[in-house]
Amino acid sequence: MNKLQTTVFIILATFFIVSPLMGIVSLSWLIKILPIFLLIWVNLKSISASKHKIFMAGLVCSAIGDTLLDIDRTQFFVFGLGAFLVAHLFYIISLTPLQNILKSKVSLSLVIAYLVYALVMFSFIQPGLSTLLIPVSIYMSVLMLMGIFTLLSKQSNLWLVMGGISFIISDSLLGFDKFYSPIPLAGILIMISYYFAQYALVKGIFYRKTN
């Protein structure tokens, strides 16, 4: 992505983030997915391998999840969660093959850190999950696996790792706010980290040779 495309992405993302403060409610789901569709459109010409297509399918699923959660976060929560779960599965597939974890002490220690973090976060939100215990547990497992794959992938680079971490931060904020305790400005923090995560993953997948 060039500077102009990145600037447009930031403008679109910022517009959605501040739109509630401006009283914009109508078609907010459309405003929400515009940055993601920009990422898809900009990189269509960059698809040079089947794994690029798989990653792109993940972006499409993310847009579907965004739409469902914005239309009705309560009624469509499980469906939105399912869409993002499929998105992460596509991301995971696109990140294969993996390097040997036993040959990298740094990767192994970071994987352990990811797993410990997941257990700690789950211990906080588990009491509030109720009937959502199973779907959220499955989603968290797949999300953490995606983050770990950004570390262990043979394509691994700083952008991919930052994208994985940022996605985990975004969903952690959402889960903590929804199932444990309200977080001030949660919506803004969640969306900032979410949009950055998608942008960073795209940079890591499509521009790793030059960045």
C-alpha positions as CSV (number, residue, x, y, z in Angstrom):
1,M,0.0,0.0,0.0
2,N,1.3,3.4,-0.9
3,K,1.1,6.5,1.2
4,L,-2.1,7.7,-0.4
5,Q,-3.9,4.4,0.1
6,T,-2.7,4.2,3.7
7,T,-3.9,7.8,4.3
8,V,-7.3,6.9,2.9
9,F,-7.5,3.8,5.1
10,I,-6.7,5.9,8.2
11,I,-9.3,8.5,7.3
12,L,-12.0,5.9,6.7
13,A,-11.1,4.1,9.9
14,T,-11.0,7.3,11.9
15,F,-14.4,8.4,10.5
16,F,-16.1,5.2,11.7
17,I,-14.4,5.5,15.2
18,V,-15.6,9.1,15.7
19,S,-19.0,8.6,13.9
20,P,-20.9,7.8,17.2
21,L,-19.6,11.1,18.7
22,M,-21.0,12.8,15.6
23,G,-24.4,11.2,16.0
24,I,-24.1,9.1,12.9
25,V,-26.1,5.9,13.3
26,S,-27.7,5.2,9.9
27,L,-25.7,2.7,7.8
28,S,-22.9,2.7,10.4
29,W,-22.2,-1.0,9.4
30,L,-21.3,0.2,5.9
31,I,-19.0,2.9,7.3
32,K,-17.4,0.3,9.5
33,I,-16.4,-2.1,6.7
34,L,-15.2,0.5,4.2
35,P,-11.6,0.3,5.5
36,I,-11.6,-3.5,5.2
37,F,-13.0,-3.3,1.7
38,L,-10.3,-0.8,0.8
39,L,-7.7,-3.3,2.0
40,I,-9.3,-5.9,-0.2
41,W,-9.6,-3.7,-3.3
42,V,-6.1,-2.3,-3.0
43,N,-4.5,-5.8,-2.9
44,L,-6.6,-7.6,-5.5
45,K,-3.9,-7.0,-8.0
46,S,-1.2,-8.3,-5.6
47,I,-2.8,-11.8,-5.4
48,S,0.0,-14.0,-6.8
49,A,-0.5,-17.2,-4.8
50,S,-3.3,-19.4,-3.6
51,K,-2.5,-18.4,0.0
52,H,-3.0,-14.8,-0.9
53,K,-6.5,-15.7,-2.0
54,I,-7.1,-17.6,1.3
55,F,-6.0,-14.6,3.3
56,M,-8.3,-12.4,1.2
57,A,-11.2,-14.7,2.1
58,G,-10.3,-14.0,5.7
59,L,-10.7,-10.3,5.1
60,V,-14.1,-10.9,3.5
61,C,-15.2,-13.0,6.5
62,S,-14.0,-10.2,8.8
63,A,-16.2,-7.7,6.9
64,I,-19.2,-10.0,7.4
65,G,-18.4,-10.3,11.1
66,D,-18.1,-6.5,11.3
67,T,-21.5,-6.1,9.7
68,L,-23.3,-8.5,11.9
69,L,-21.8,-7.1,15.1
70,D,-22.6,-3.6,14.1
71,I,-26.2,-4.3,13.1
72,D,-27.0,-6.1,16.5
73,R,-24.1,-6.9,18.8
74,T,-26.4,-8.9,21.1
75,Q,-28.6,-10.9,18.7
76,F,-25.9,-11.5,16.1
77,F,-23.0,-11.8,18.5
78,V,-22.5,-15.6,18.0
79,F,-22.8,-15.2,14.2
80,G,-20.3,-12.4,14.2
81,L,-18.0,-14.4,16.4
82,G,-18.4,-17.3,13.9
83,A,-17.5,-15.1,11.0
84,F,-14.3,-13.9,12.7
85,L,-13.5,-17.5,13.7
86,V,-13.6,-18.5,10.0
87,A,-11.5,-15.4,9.2
88,H,-8.8,-16.5,11.6
89,L,-8.8,-20.0,10.2
90,F,-8.2,-18.5,6.7
91,Y,-5.4,-16.4,8.2
92,I,-3.9,-19.5,9.8
93,I,-3.9,-21.4,6.6
94,S,-2.3,-18.5,4.7
95,L,0.5,-18.4,7.3
96,T,1.6,-22.0,6.7
97,P,4.2,-23.6,6.5
98,L,5.7,-23.1,9.9
99,Q,9.3,-23.0,11.1
100,N,10.6,-25.5,13.7
101,I,9.7,-24.0,17.0
102,L,12.3,-26.1,18.8
103,K,15.1,-24.3,16.9
104,S,14.0,-20.9,18.0
105,K,14.2,-20.0,21.7
106,V,12.6,-16.6,21.1
107,S,9.6,-18.1,19.3
108,L,9.2,-20.8,22.0
109,S,9.2,-18.2,24.8
110,L,6.8,-16.0,23.0
111,V,4.4,-18.9,22.3
112,I,4.5,-19.7,26.0
113,A,3.8,-16.0,26.8
114,Y,0.8,-16.1,24.4
115,L,-0.6,-19.2,26.1
116,V,-0.2,-17.8,29.6
117,Y,-1.9,-14.6,28.6
118,A,-4.8,-16.5,27.1
119,L,-5.3,-18.5,30.3
120,V,-5.1,-15.3,32.5
121,M,-7.6,-13.5,30.2
122,F,-9.9,-16.5,30.2
123,S,-9.9,-16.7,34.0
124,F,-11.2,-13.1,34.1
125,I,-14.0,-13.4,31.6
126,Q,-15.1,-17.1,32.2
127,P,-17.5,-16.3,35.0
128,G,-19.5,-13.9,32.8
129,L,-19.7,-16.1,29.7
130,S,-22.7,-18.3,30.8
131,T,-24.2,-19.9,27.7
132,L,-21.4,-18.4,25.5
133,L,-18.7,-20.4,27.3
134,I,-18.1,-22.9,24.5
135,P,-18.3,-20.6,21.5
136,V,-16.1,-18.0,23.1
137,S,-13.6,-20.6,24.3
138,I,-13.3,-22.0,20.8
139,Y,-12.9,-18.5,19.3
140,M,-10.2,-17.6,21.9
141,S,-8.3,-20.8,21.1
142,V,-8.4,-20.1,17.3
143,L,-7.4,-16.4,17.9
144,M,-4.4,-17.3,20.0
145,L,-3.4,-19.9,17.4
146,M,-3.5,-17.2,14.7
147,G,-1.3,-15.0,16.8
148,I,1.1,-17.9,17.4
149,F,1.2,-18.7,13.7
150,T,2.4,-15.1,13.0
151,L,5.4,-15.9,15.1
152,L,6.1,-19.4,13.7
153,S,5.3,-18.9,10.0
154,K,8.2,-19.0,7.6
155,Q,6.8,-15.8,6.3
156,S,7.0,-14.2,9.8
157,N,7.9,-10.6,9.9
158,L,7.4,-7.6,12.2
159,W,4.1,-6.6,10.5
160,L,2.6,-10.0,10.9
161,V,3.6,-10.2,14.5
162,M,2.2,-6.8,15.3
163,G,-1.0,-7.7,13.5
164,G,-1.4,-10.8,15.6
165,I,-0.7,-9.0,18.8
166,S,-3.1,-6.1,17.9
167,F,-5.9,-8.5,17.0
168,I,-5.5,-10.2,20.4
169,I,-5.5,-6.8,22.2
170,S,-8.6,-5.7,20.3
171,D,-10.6,-8.9,21.2
172,S,-9.2,-8.9,24.7
173,L,-10.6,-5.4,25.2
174,L,-13.9,-6.5,23.7
175,G,-14.2,-9.6,25.9
176,F,-13.1,-7.8,29.1
177,D,-15.5,-5.0,28.5
178,K,-18.4,-7.3,27.6
179,F,-18.0,-10.1,30.1
180,Y,-16.0,-8.7,33.0
181,S,-16.0,-5.0,33.6
182,P,-16.7,-1.9,31.4
183,I,-13.7,-0.2,30.0
184,P,-13.7,3.6,29.5
185,L,-13.7,4.4,25.8
186,A,-13.7,0.7,25.0
187,G,-15.3,1.1,21.6
188,I,-12.6,3.5,20.4
189,L,-9.8,1.4,21.8
190,I,-11.2,-1.8,20.3
191,M,-11.6,-0.4,16.8
192,I,-8.2,1.4,16.8
193,S,-6.4,-1.9,17.6
194,Y,-8.7,-3.8,15.3
195,Y,-8.1,-1.7,12.2
196,F,-4.4,-1.6,12.9
197,A,-4.4,-5.4,13.2
198,Q,-6.0,-5.9,9.8
199,Y,-3.7,-3.3,8.2
200,A,-0.6,-4.9,9.7
201,L,-1.6,-8.4,8.7
202,V,-2.1,-7.1,5.1
203,K,1.3,-5.4,5.1
204,G,2.9,-8.6,6.5
205,I,1.3,-10.9,3.9
206,F,1.6,-8.8,0.8
207,Y,4.6,-6.5,1.4
208,R,6.9,-8.6,3.4
209,K,9.6,-8.6,0.7
210,T,10.0,-4.8,0.8
211,N,9.2,-4.0,4.4
